């Protein structure tokens, strides 16, 4: 079979597919076609007509009718990254081409990042880091704001949505003697128990009102835009923290900002915003109780090569006629992030 690396940015290939992984792929598939972008493919259509397998990652061109007409023999796309929203089209599904995404690999660092944020927030780390440096005095309570350090023993962590990342976070938090509660309209208590999650299913309001830390893992769908409102932040306990590694548009950001202005005891750790990055005049940059990171919860550094390794594993299964672990079909696609 013949394969190709297809991205608009050639540099991302080596970030995701390590030298060792590329060598293993080349031992299984004819990769003499090397790398191409959309412009190169459309300018040399005959050279790519017999491509069976496309390997890609970030900056993959969208598989519309024009591109698919070139790849007449295309059987599968192995996408070494997460969301497929900008990659596939109705025409793609109509052609019967299969596609795998490394969303499972990308979930791992997000879960690790979240657990680190949860534990640090329960120790009131963000506040003490800033206060100690400014005041040069341990444990000072400034601005007349009463603060509570919950710590990591018997505290309550609320998880919003039990998709792959939410479930992974719940599992990783098990050794820390925490009470885990969760909200997911598609998961019953019985189902959560069968998954071995050791979580108590609650309403969304209960998660916000009962948790010492709330972590959002809801996929961005038309139904979830703006589902987290200002009133949810208003009901949070004193000195609690909200973490978002999902998508910024799930929150009514202006309403959240107004509550954070009134409640300096709360913290919001936002790895994602809407828009992203925030506008230069956004209050998010100036609020002392907002921690901003530039969408780094997902794969960075060597973590990126995990996604390429997942696609290598899928290639081996595909060539052996085995069931694929990370295949996305038309039915599943709309409910994925």
C-alpha positions, 0 to 999 in steps of 0.5 A: 500500500502507498502512503503520504504525510499530508499537512499544510505545515511540514514541520509538524510531522516530525513533532508528532511522528518520531524518527523511529515511528516514521521508520516503522511506518515506512517498513509497512507502507510505501512512503516514497511520496513523502510529504505534501500539502493541499497545493502540491497535491492539486498541482500533481493529481496523477502522482497521488491518485494511487495513495491508499493511506494518509497520515496527518496531524495538525494543519491537515487540509479539509477533505472536501470533494476537490481533494477527495477527487485526487485521492481516488484510491484512499482507504483510510486517514490516520490523523495524529491529533485530536478533533476532526471538525476541520478535517472531514466533510460530508463528502468524506463520509459519502466516499466511505473513507475510514478515519482514526483520530489520536484523541485518546492519546491527547486525552492523557496529558489533559488528564495529567494537567488537570490532576496537577491543577486540582491538587495544587488548587486544593492547597490554595497554591495560586493564592500563596504563590502570589501573596508570599512574593508580594508580601514576603510574609507566610500565610498572610490574608490580604484584601480582607478576604477570608481564605480556606485551604481545603487540602487534599484529604477528604475534599470534594472534586467535581467533574463535569462530563465523564467522557474519556478525559473526565473518566481518566481524571476520576481514576487518577484522583482515586489514590488521594482520599478525595470525594469525587462527584460528577455531572453528566446527563448521559451517565447514570449512577449505575453506569458510573459504578460499572465503569469503576469510577467511584464517583457520586452522580449529581446535578450540575448545580450540586457540582458547583455548590458542593465542590472544593474544585470544579473541573470542566471536560464537556465537549463543545457542541451546539447544545453545550455552548454557554451551558456554564452560567454566572449563577453557577460561579455564584453558588461556589463555596468560599476559596474554591477553584474552577478549572477549564481544559475543555473549550472556552465557549462552554462558559458564558465568559462575561457572566463568569468575569462579573462573578470573579470580580465580586468574589476574589476568594474564587479562582479560575484556572483557564487553559482555554478561552473564547476567543482564544487567546482572549482580546487584549483588553479582556479582564481575564488578563488583569483579574488576580484570581484568574490563572491563564495558560495558552492551551497547553493542557493537550500534547506538548513536547515529547507528548506529541509523539504519543499521538503518532505512536497511536496512529502507527498502532492503528496502521498495524491493525488496519493492515492485519484486518483487525478492529481499530481502537480509535476509529471515528464514524459518521454517527460518532463524529457529531458528539465528539469535541 
